[in-house]
Amino acid sequence: MTAPMDASRAAHDGVSMLHAARAADPDRFFCALFLPAAARAAAMVLIAFNHECVRAVATPASWAVAGPMAGLIRLQWWRDVVESGNAQRHETARALLALLAQGQVRRDTIEAIITAREDELDGLPDRTRWQAAMLAGAGGMQVAMAMAAGIGDGPTLERVRLYGGVYGVGALVRYLPAVLAAGRCPLPDDMLAEANLSRDGLRTGQASPGQVAALRGELRQQGQAWLAQAREGGRLPRPALAAGLPAILGLRDMKARALPASPPPRGVGDRLAVMAAMMRGRI
């Protein structure tokens, strides 16, 4: 009876991960559909895991009382899961450990995603630390998906990482007011200082529309720099290209000049742009 029961639980977990990924991160969910079929289930697990890490740093109600401690405790729980191999009856943790055990994703990549969120909570003093956190977090997510799709070549994975960074900064451009309202401050202190802001000022809603526009301008510049680096080297293998597809959405967000405080859901144009990139074989 053990094998049928295990198969039944695996099937249930797979369906559950799919629904969780679609609800948590529709951008990455849609792009992950273009990965090779064998990698899609792993991508859903990675999306669900990343969502758990993001939830750990979104603490608007408790920040004034507990500071970063509540988020750091939640992230430490995930670090303990990865280090111990004990899923503690958590569905996403169980699925993540299965990916690691099967060698579909490297442990250091997963740990770097956790570290990127910890660094965000601790505070990012300068652009260098912020760039590293973005490429480990948003970039690391797309690297993990490329690994799950069978990509092992180092230079190719680094280009995918840069495309992940492009998506990350584009998403910040699009959702910056909502991100700040959630109690997050994923920006470096020196960038904030140039806009006459501080982390505490952002969290208490003191950023003016002009200051938000200035921050968005800085993010756009970084995204364009990473895009130029990622495009060096010609076309990517199709599985790697699929892993980098969220960059298309990031580029569209970076180009948008009039962004409402609460952007509407993605439209047909966004989906067609992703599909067109996959068809032409380049981002």
TORKOL-4160 file (C-alpha; in steps of 0.2 Angstrom, whole numbers, padded with zeros to 4 digits, m for minus):
283
<pt num="1" X="0000" Y="0000" Z="0000"/>
<pt num="2" X="0015" Y="0012" Z="0003"/>
<pt num="3" X="0018" Y="0015" Z="m0016"/>
<pt num="4" X="0000" Y="0019" Z="m0021"/>
<pt num="5" X="m0001" Y="0030" Z="m0005"/>
<pt num="6" X="0015" Y="0039" Z="m0010"/>
<pt num="7" X="0009" Y="0042" Z="m0028"/>
<pt num="8" X="m0007" Y="0048" Z="m0022"/>
<pt num="9" X="0001" Y="0061" Z="m0010"/>
<pt num="10" X="0013" Y="0066" Z="m0024"/>
<pt num="11" X="m0001" Y="0069" Z="m0036"/>
<pt num="12" X="m0011" Y="0079" Z="m0023"/>
<pt num="13" X="0005" Y="0089" Z="m0019"/>
<pt num="14" X="0007" Y="0093" Z="m0037"/>
<pt num="15" X="m0010" Y="0100" Z="m0040"/>
<pt num="16" X="m0009" Y="0110" Z="m0024"/>
<pt num="17" X="0008" Y="0117" Z="m0029"/>
<pt num="18" X="0000" Y="0122" Z="m0046"/>
<pt num="19" X="m0014" Y="0131" Z="m0038"/>
<pt num="20" X="m0003" Y="0140" Z="m0025"/>
<pt num="21" X="0009" Y="0146" Z="m0038"/>
<pt num="22" X="m0004" Y="0153" Z="m0049"/>
<pt num="23" X="m0012" Y="0162" Z="m0035"/>
<pt num="24" X="0005" Y="0168" Z="m0027"/>
<pt num="25" X="0014" Y="0174" Z="m0042"/>
<pt num="26" X="0004" Y="0174" Z="m0059"/>
<pt num="27" X="0019" Y="0182" Z="m0068"/>
<pt num="28" X="0031" Y="0168" Z="m0065"/>
<pt num="29" X="0017" Y="0155" Z="m0066"/>
<pt num="30" X="0013" Y="0160" Z="m0084"/>
<pt num="31" X="0031" Y="0161" Z="m0089"/>
<pt num="32" X="0035" Y="0144" Z="m0081"/>
<pt num="33" X="0022" Y="0136" Z="m0093"/>
<pt num="34" X="0035" Y="0138" Z="m0107"/>
<pt num="35" X="0048" Y="0127" Z="m0098"/>
<pt num="36" X="0050" Y="0109" Z="m0103"/>
<pt num="37" X="0036" Y="0098" Z="m0097"/>
<pt num="38" X="0047" Y="0089" Z="m0085"/>
<pt num="39" X="0052" Y="0105" Z="m0076"/>
<pt num="40" X="0035" Y="0113" Z="m0074"/>
<pt num="41" X="0031" Y="0104" Z="m0058"/>
<pt num="42" X="0048" Y="0109" Z="m0050"/>
<pt num="43" X="0044" Y="0127" Z="m0055"/>
<pt num="44" X="0028" Y="0127" Z="m0046"/>
<pt num="45" X="0037" Y="0122" Z="m0030"/>
<pt num="46" X="0050" Y="0135" Z="m0032"/>
<pt num="47" X="0036" Y="0149" Z="m0035"/>
<pt num="48" X="0027" Y="0143" Z="m0019"/>
<pt num="49" X="0043" Y="0143" Z="m0009"/>
<pt num="50" X="0048" Y="0160" Z="m0015"/>
<pt num="51" X="0031" Y="0166" Z="m0010"/>
<pt num="52" X="0034" Y="0160" Z="0008"/>
<pt num="53" X="0050" Y="0170" Z="0008"/>
<pt num="54" X="0042" Y="0186" Z="0002"/>
<pt num="55" X="0028" Y="0184" Z="0015"/>
<pt num="56" X="0042" Y="0184" Z="0028"/>
<pt num="57" X="0048" Y="0201" Z="0024"/>
<pt num="58" X="0030" Y="0209" Z="0022"/>
<pt num="59" X="0026" Y="0214" Z="0040"/>
<pt num="60" X="0017" Y="0230" Z="0040"/>
<pt num="61" X="0007" Y="0227" Z="0056"/>
<pt num="62" X="0021" Y="0221" Z="0066"/>
<pt num="63" X="0036" Y="0231" Z="0060"/>
<pt num="64" X="0034" Y="0245" Z="0073"/>
<pt num="65" X="0034" Y="0232" Z="0087"/>
<pt num="66" X="0045" Y="0218" Z="0082"/>
<pt num="67" X="0056" Y="0226" Z="0068"/>
<pt num="68" X="0063" Y="0213" Z="0057"/>
<pt num="69" X="0063" Y="0199" Z="0070"/>
<pt num="70" X="0047" Y="0191" Z="0065"/>
<pt num="71" X="0052" Y="0190" Z="0047"/>
<pt num="72" X="0070" Y="0183" Z="0052"/>
<pt num="73" X="0062" Y="0169" Z="0062"/>
<pt num="74" X="0051" Y="0164" Z="0048"/>
<pt num="75" X="0066" Y="0164" Z="0036"/>
<pt num="76" X="0077" Y="0154" Z="0049"/>
<pt num="77" X="0063" Y="0141" Z="0049"/>
<pt num="78" X="0066" Y="0139" Z="0030"/>
<pt num="79" X="0084" Y="0138" Z="0032"/>
<pt num="80" X="0082" Y="0125" Z="0046"/>
<pt num="81" X="0071" Y="0115" Z="0034"/>
<pt num="82" X="0085" Y="0115" Z="0020"/>
<pt num="83" X="0099" Y="0111" Z="0032"/>
<pt num="84" X="0090" Y="0097" Z="0042"/>
<pt num="85" X="0080" Y="0089" Z="0028"/>
<pt num="86" X="0065" Y="0089" Z="0040"/>
<pt num="87" X="0049" Y="0096" Z="0031"/>
<pt num="88" X="0039" Y="0097" Z="0048"/>
<pt num="89" X="0023" Y="0092" Z="0039"/>
<pt num="90" X="0024" Y="0107" Z="0028"/>
<pt num="91" X="0018" Y="0104" Z="0010"/>
<pt num="92" X="0029" Y="0116" Z="0001"/>
<pt num="93" X="0044" Y="0112" Z="0012"/>
<pt num="94" X="0041" Y="0093" Z="0008"/>
<pt num="95" X="0041" Y="0097" Z="m0011"/>
<pt num="96" X="0056" Y="0108" Z="m0010"/>
<pt num="97" X="0066" Y="0095" Z="m0001"/>
<pt num="98" X="0061" Y="0082" Z="m0014"/>
<pt num="99" X="0068" Y="0094" Z="m0027"/>
<pt num="100" X="0085" Y="0095" Z="m0018"/>
<pt num="101" X="0086" Y="0077" Z="m0015"/>
<pt num="102" X="0083" Y="0073" Z="m0033"/>
<pt num="103" X="0097" Y="0085" Z="m0038"/>
<pt num="104" X="0085" Y="0096" Z="m0048"/>
<pt num="105" X="0090" Y="0112" Z="m0039"/>
<pt num="106" X="0106" Y="0116" Z="m0030"/>
<pt num="107" X="0105" Y="0119" Z="m0011"/>
<pt num="108" X="0116" Y="0134" Z="m0012"/>
<pt num="109" X="0104" Y="0143" Z="m0024"/>
<pt num="110" X="0090" Y="0140" Z="m0012"/>
<pt num="111" X="0100" Y="0146" Z="0003"/>
<pt num="112" X="0105" Y="0162" Z="m0007"/>
<pt num="113" X="0086" Y="0166" Z="m0010"/>
<pt num="114" X="0083" Y="0165" Z="0009"/>
<pt num="115" X="0099" Y="0175" Z="0012"/>
<pt num="116" X="0093" Y="0189" Z="0000"/>
<pt num="117" X="0077" Y="0191" Z="0010"/>
<pt num="118" X="0086" Y="0191" Z="0026"/>
<pt num="119" X="0098" Y="0205" Z="0019"/>
<pt num="120" X="0082" Y="0215" Z="0015"/>
<pt num="121" X="0076" Y="0214" Z="0033"/>
<pt num="122" X="0093" Y="0218" Z="0040"/>
<pt num="123" X="0095" Y="0233" Z="0028"/>
<pt num="124" X="0104" Y="0235" Z="0012"/>
<pt num="125" X="0117" Y="0249" Z="0015"/>
<pt num="126" X="0123" Y="0252" Z="m0003"/>
<pt num="127" X="0120" Y="0248" Z="m0021"/>
<pt num="128" X="0133" Y="0234" Z="m0021"/>
<pt num="129" X="0124" Y="0224" Z="m0007"/>
<pt num="130" X="0107" Y="0228" Z="m0015"/>
<pt num="131" X="0113" Y="0222" Z="m0032"/>
<pt num="132" X="0119" Y="0206" Z="m0024"/>
<pt num="133" X="0103" Y="0203" Z="m0015"/>
<pt num="134" X="0092" Y="0206" Z="m0031"/>
<pt num="135" X="0103" Y="0194" Z="m0041"/>
<pt num="136" X="0102" Y="0181" Z="m0027"/>
<pt num="137" X="0084" Y="0183" Z="m0024"/>
<pt num="138" X="0074" Y="0187" Z="m0041"/>
<pt num="139" X="0089" Y="0181" Z="m0051"/>
<pt num="140" X="0091" Y="0165" Z="m0041"/>
<pt num="141" X="0073" Y="0160" Z="m0043"/>
<pt num="142" X="0076" Y="0160" Z="m0062"/>
<pt num="143" X="0092" Y="0151" Z="m0060"/>
<pt num="144" X="0083" Y="0138" Z="m0050"/>
<pt num="145" X="0070" Y="0136" Z="m0064"/>
<pt num="146" X="0084" Y="0134" Z="m0077"/>
<pt num="147" X="0093" Y="0121" Z="m0066"/>
<pt num="148" X="0076" Y="0111" Z="m0065"/>
<pt num="149" X="0075" Y="0112" Z="m0084"/>
<pt num="150" X="0092" Y="0104" Z="m0085"/>
<pt num="151" X="0103" Y="0119" Z="m0088"/>
<pt num="152" X="0120" Y="0117" Z="m0079"/>
<pt num="153" X="0132" Y="0128" Z="m0089"/>
<pt num="154" X="0138" Y="0142" Z="m0078"/>
<pt num="155" X="0139" Y="0156" Z="m0090"/>
<pt num="156" X="0121" Y="0152" Z="m0096"/>
<pt num="157" X="0115" Y="0151" Z="m0079"/>
<pt num="158" X="0123" Y="0168" Z="m0075"/>
<pt num="159" X="0114" Y="0176" Z="m0090"/>
<pt num="160" X="0098" Y="0169" Z="m0084"/>
<pt num="161" X="0102" Y="0176" Z="m0067"/>
<pt num="162" X="0103" Y="0193" Z="m0075"/>
<pt num="163" X="0087" Y="0191" Z="m0084"/>
<pt num="164" X="0079" Y="0187" Z="m0067"/>
<pt num="165" X="0087" Y="0203" Z="m0060"/>
<pt num="166" X="0078" Y="0213" Z="m0074"/>
<pt num="167" X="0062" Y="0205" Z="m0069"/>
<pt num="168" X="0065" Y="0209" Z="m0051"/>
<pt num="169" X="0068" Y="0228" Z="m0054"/>
<pt num="170" X="0054" Y="0229" Z="m0066"/>
<pt num="171" X="0042" Y="0222" Z="m0054"/>
<pt num="172" X="0048" Y="0235" Z="m0041"/>
<pt num="173" X="0045" Y="0248" Z="m0054"/>
<pt num="174" X="0027" Y="0242" Z="m0056"/>
<pt num="175" X="0023" Y="0238" Z="m0039"/>
<pt num="176" X="0034" Y="0250" Z="m0028"/>
<pt num="177" X="0019" Y="0259" Z="m0019"/>
<pt num="178" X="0011" Y="0242" Z="m0015"/>
<pt num="179" X="0028" Y="0234" Z="m0009"/>
<pt num="180" X="0031" Y="0249" Z="0002"/>
<pt num="181" X="0013" Y="0248" Z="0009"/>
<pt num="182" X="0017" Y="0230" Z="0014"/>
<pt num="183" X="0031" Y="0236" Z="0025"/>
<pt num="184" X="0045" Y="0231" Z="0014"/>
<pt num="185" X="0060" Y="0241" Z="0009"/>
<pt num="186" X="0070" Y="0232" Z="m0004"/>
<pt num="187" X="0080" Y="0247" Z="m0009"/>
<pt num="188" X="0098" Y="0252" Z="m0003"/>
<pt num="189" X="0101" Y="0266" Z="0009"/>
<pt num="190" X="0111" Y="0276" Z="m0003"/>
<pt num="191" X="0098" Y="0276" Z="m0016"/>
<pt num="192" X="0085" Y="0281" Z="m0003"/>
<pt num="193" X="0097" Y="0295" Z="0003"/>
<pt num="194" X="0098" Y="0302" Z="m0015"/>
<pt num="195" X="0079" Y="0304" Z="m0015"/>
<pt num="196" X="0079" Y="0312" Z="0003"/>
<pt num="197" X="0072" Y="0296" Z="0010"/>
<pt num="198" X="0076" Y="0283" Z="0023"/>
<pt num="199" X="0070" Y="0266" Z="0027"/>
<pt num="200" X="0059" Y="0271" Z="0041"/>
<pt num="201" X="0052" Y="0285" Z="0031"/>
<pt num="202" X="0047" Y="0273" Z="0017"/>
<pt num="203" X="0038" Y="0261" Z="0029"/>
<pt num="204" X="0028" Y="0275" Z="0037"/>
<pt num="205" X="0022" Y="0281" Z="0020"/>
<pt num="206" X="0032" Y="0297" Z="0019"/>
<pt num="207" X="0037" Y="0295" Z="0001"/>
<pt num="208" X="0030" Y="0308" Z="m0011"/>
<pt num="209" X="0025" Y="0304" Z="m0029"/>
<pt num="210" X="0041" Y="0313" Z="m0035"/>
<pt num="211" X="0052" Y="0303" Z="m0023"/>
<pt num="212" X="0044" Y="0287" Z="m0029"/>
<pt num="213" X="0046" Y="0293" Z="m0047"/>
<pt num="214" X="0065" Y="0296" Z="m0043"/>
<pt num="215" X="0067" Y="0278" Z="m0036"/>
<pt num="216" X="0058" Y="0271" Z="m0051"/>
<pt num="217" X="0071" Y="0280" Z="m0062"/>
<pt num="218" X="0085" Y="0272" Z="m0053"/>
<pt num="219" X="0078" Y="0255" Z="m0055"/>
<pt num="220" X="0075" Y="0257" Z="m0073"/>
<pt num="221" X="0093" Y="0261" Z="m0075"/>
<pt num="222" X="0099" Y="0246" Z="m0066"/>
<pt num="223" X="0087" Y="0235" Z="m0076"/>
<pt num="224" X="0094" Y="0242" Z="m0093"/>
<pt num="225" X="0112" Y="0238" Z="m0087"/>
<pt num="226" X="0108" Y="0220" Z="m0082"/>
<pt num="227" X="0098" Y="0218" Z="m0099"/>
<pt num="228" X="0113" Y="0223" Z="m0109"/>
<pt num="229" X="0124" Y="0211" Z="m0099"/>
<pt num="230" X="0112" Y="0197" Z="m0101"/>
<pt num="231" X="0110" Y="0199" Z="m0120"/>
<pt num="232" X="0129" Y="0197" Z="m0123"/>
<pt num="233" X="0133" Y="0180" Z="m0129"/>
<pt num="234" X="0119" Y="0178" Z="m0142"/>
<pt num="235" X="0104" Y="0166" Z="m0141"/>
<pt num="236" X="0100" Y="0156" Z="m0125"/>
<pt num="237" X="0096" Y="0137" Z="m0126"/>
<pt num="238" X="0077" Y="0136" Z="m0126"/>
<pt num="239" X="0075" Y="0129" Z="m0109"/>
<pt num="240" X="0086" Y="0144" Z="m0102"/>
<pt num="241" X="0076" Y="0156" Z="m0113"/>
<pt num="242" X="0060" Y="0150" Z="m0105"/>
<pt num="243" X="0068" Y="0152" Z="m0087"/>
<pt num="244" X="0072" Y="0170" Z="m0092"/>
<pt num="245" X="0055" Y="0174" Z="m0099"/>
<pt num="246" X="0049" Y="0185" Z="m0084"/>
<pt num="247" X="0062" Y="0198" Z="m0090"/>
<pt num="248" X="0050" Y="0202" Z="m0104"/>
<pt num="249" X="0037" Y="0207" Z="m0091"/>
<pt num="250" X="0050" Y="0217" Z="m0081"/>
<pt num="251" X="0055" Y="0226" Z="m0097"/>
<pt num="252" X="0037" Y="0231" Z="m0100"/>
<pt num="253" X="0035" Y="0237" Z="m0083"/>
<pt num="254" X="0051" Y="0247" Z="m0085"/>
<pt num="255" X="0045" Y="0256" Z="m0100"/>
<pt num="256" X="0028" Y="0261" Z="m0093"/>
<pt num="257" X="0029" Y="0279" Z="m0088"/>
<pt num="258" X="0011" Y="0281" Z="m0080"/>
<pt num="259" X="0009" Y="0268" Z="m0067"/>
<pt num="260" X="m0006" Y="0268" Z="m0055"/>
<pt num="261" X="m0003" Y="0265" Z="m0037"/>
<pt num="262" X="m0012" Y="0248" Z="m0039"/>
<pt num="263" X="m0008" Y="0242" Z="m0056"/>
<pt num="264" X="m0022" Y="0231" Z="m0064"/>
<pt num="265" X="m0019" Y="0212" Z="m0067"/>
<pt num="266" X="m0008" Y="0208" Z="m0082"/>
<pt num="267" X="m0017" Y="0209" Z="m0099"/>
<pt num="268" X="m0017" Y="0201" Z="m0116"/>
<pt num="269" X="m0003" Y="0212" Z="m0122"/>
<pt num="270" X="0009" Y="0205" Z="m0108"/>
<pt num="271" X="0005" Y="0187" Z="m0112"/>
<pt num="272" X="0007" Y="0190" Z="m0130"/>
<pt num="273" X="0024" Y="0198" Z="m0127"/>
<pt num="274" X="0030" Y="0183" Z="m0118"/>
<pt num="275" X="0024" Y="0171" Z="m0131"/>
<pt num="276" X="0032" Y="0182" Z="m0145"/>
<pt num="277" X="0049" Y="0181" Z="m0136"/>
<pt num="278" X="0048" Y="0162" Z="m0135"/>
<pt num="279" X="0044" Y="0161" Z="m0153"/>
<pt num="280" X="0058" Y="0172" Z="m0159"/>
<pt num="281" X="0070" Y="0164" Z="m0147"/>
<pt num="282" X="0077" Y="0179" Z="m0138"/>
<pt num="283" X="0073" Y="0192" Z="m0125"/>
